[in-house]
């Protein structure tokens, strides 16, 4: 799953402020740029810790001066636990004068990240197939009626024949064959990855 859009969420625990930047991210370079931008925005912050998951290839975390395993790891764990990918969570901390101890830090970094995820809209990555089908004008009404609930029609071209380009989750060849008595067959173009909101 992915987050639909970037989000900022903050909590204050024992006078320390924790600000979580939850961002869509598709490469290590993009993550570096995002972290630098946040450091510029919060130059006086005590720490800038992060967890990063990009596809199935990159999983990283950084404690940025907090005791080892108390910041980056709980952030990354929250991303993993929620099955997120292509996401970068940077938590900025302003120290409030009260030490939280290792357990307190783990809970604080985990809490702000989990709450940010909970507040965001999640999307699911789904493969969809793009097809095109050409047919004679006398089938327009039938085609539009039959396809409107089955596929997402992206384009309609009116030339010598009518051509519909559409996206579907599973092929509808048999529907079109039945509609046109086998006269017309859809032509597969490509499979693309799309995102749909998770209910």
C-alpha positions in Angstrom: 0.0 0.0 0.0 1.0 3.6 -0.4 -0.1 6.9 1.1 -2.2 9.0 -1.3 -0.5 12.3 -0.4 2.1 13.8 1.9 1.1 14.6 5.4 2.5 16.3 8.5 1.5 15.2 12.0 2.9 16.3 15.4 2.6 15.2 19.1 4.1 16.7 22.2 5.4 14.2 24.8 7.0 15.4 28.0 7.6 18.8 26.5 9.4 17.3 23.5 7.8 18.0 20.2 7.8 15.2 17.6 6.8 16.2 14.0 6.3 13.4 11.5 6.6 14.2 7.8 5.0 11.2 5.9 5.9 11.5 2.2 5.5 9.5 -1.0 9.0 8.6 -2.2 10.3 6.5 -5.1 14.1 6.5 -4.8 17.0 6.9 -2.4 17.9 10.2 -4.1 14.4 11.6 -3.7 14.6 10.6 0.0 17.9 12.5 0.4 16.3 15.6 -1.1 13.3 15.4 1.1 15.5 15.0 4.2 17.6 18.0 3.3 14.5 20.1 2.7 13.2 19.2 6.2 16.6 19.9 7.8 16.5 23.4 6.2 13.0 24.0 7.5 14.0 22.8 11.0 17.6 23.8 11.5 17.3 24.2 15.3 15.7 20.7 15.8 17.6 18.3 18.0 17.1 15.3 15.7 15.9 14.4 12.2 15.3 10.7 12.3 13.8 8.6 9.5 12.5 5.3 8.1 12.3 4.6 4.4 10.7 1.9 2.3 11.0 2.0 -1.5 9.4 -1.0 -3.4 10.9 -4.3 -2.4 14.5 -3.1 -2.6 15.2 -0.3 -0.1 14.5 -0.4 3.7 16.5 2.1 5.7 16.4 3.9 9.0 18.5 6.4 10.9 18.6 7.5 14.5 20.4 10.8 13.9 22.1 10.9 17.3 19.3 9.3 19.4 20.4 6.1 21.2 20.8 3.2 18.7 17.5 1.6 17.7 15.2 4.0 19.6 14.1 6.3 16.7 14.7 5.1 13.1 13.8 1.5 13.8 10.4 2.3 15.4 9.6 4.6 12.5 10.5 1.9 10.0 8.6 -0.7 12.0 5.4 1.4 11.8 5.8 1.6 8.0 6.4 -2.1 7.7 3.5 -3.0 10.1 1.1 -1.0 7.9 2.4 -2.7 4.7 3.5 0.6 3.2 5.8 1.0 0.3 7.3 4.0 -1.5 7.1 6.0 1.6 9.6 8.1 3.6 8.8 9.1 7.2 11.0 11.8 8.8 10.4 12.6 12.4 11.8 15.9 13.6 12.3 16.2 17.4 12.6 19.4 19.5 14.0 18.3 22.9 11.9 19.7 25.7 14.3 19.2 28.6 13.0 15.9 30.0 14.8 12.7 29.1 12.4 9.9 27.9 14.7 6.9 28.2 15.1 4.2 25.5 11.6 2.8 26.0 10.0 6.3 26.0 11.8 7.2 22.8 10.8 4.0 21.0 7.1 4.6 22.0 7.2 8.3 21.0 8.7 7.8 17.6 6.4 4.8 16.9 3.4 6.8 18.2 3.8 9.9 16.0 4.5 7.7 12.9 1.5 5.4 13.5 -0.8 8.4 14.1 0.4 10.0 10.8 -0.3 6.8 8.9 -3.7 6.5 10.6 -4.5 10.1 9.5 -3.5 9.5 5.9 -5.5 8.1 3.0 -4.0 4.8 1.9 -4.1 3.5 -1.7 -3.6 0.0 -3.0 -1.5 -0.7 -6.0 -3.5 -2.6 -8.6 -2.5 -3.9 -12.0 -5.0 -2.8 -14.7 -5.0 -3.7 -18.4 -5.3 -1.3 -21.3 -7.2 -2.5 -24.4 -8.7 -1.0 -27.5 -11.6 -2.3 -29.5 -12.8 -1.1 -32.9 -16.4 -1.7 -34.2 -18.9 -0.4 -36.6 -21.2 2.5 -35.7 -24.3 0.4 -35.3 -22.8 -1.1 -32.0 -22.2 2.3 -30.3 -25.3 2.2 -28.0 -24.9 -1.5 -27.1 -21.1 -1.0 -26.4 -21.5 2.1 -24.2 -24.3 0.5 -22.2 -22.5 -2.8 -21.7 -19.1 -1.3 -20.9 -20.0 1.6 -18.6 -20.0 -0.6 -15.4 -17.3 -3.0 -16.5 -14.4 -0.8 -17.6 -13.0 2.8 -17.5 -13.3 4.2 -21.0 -10.3 6.5 -21.5 -10.8 7.5 -25.1 -13.4 7.3 -27.9 -12.2 7.8 -31.5 -14.7 8.2 -34.3 -13.1 7.3 -37.6 -14.1 4.8 -40.2 -14.9 2.6 -37.2 -15.5 3.6 -33.6 -12.5 2.8 -31.4 -12.8 2.7 -27.6 -9.6 2.6 -25.5 -10.4 1.3 -22.0 -8.8 0.1 -18.7 -10.1 -3.0 -16.9 -9.0 -5.3 -14.1 -9.8 -8.5 -15.9 -10.3 -9.0 -19.7 -13.9 -8.7 -21.0 -13.3 -10.3 -24.4 -16.2 -12.7 -24.0 -18.6 -9.8 -23.3 -17.6 -8.0 -26.4 -17.7 -11.2 -28.5 -21.2 -12.0 -27.3 -22.3 -8.4 -27.9 -21.0 -8.3 -31.5 -21.7 -12.0 -32.4 -17.9 -12.6 -32.6 -17.3 -9.9 -35.2 -15.0 -7.7 -33.0 -12.2 -8.6 -30.6 -10.4 -6.3 -28.2 -6.7 -5.8 -28.7 -4.4 -5.8 -25.6 -2.1 -2.8 -25.4 -0.3 -2.9 -22.0 -0.6 -3.6 -18.2 -0.1 -0.6 -15.9 0.0 -0.1 -12.1 -2.7 2.1 -10.7 -3.6 3.2 -7.3 -7.1 2.9 -5.8 -8.1 4.1 -2.3 -8.4 1.5 0.4 -11.9 1.5 2.0 
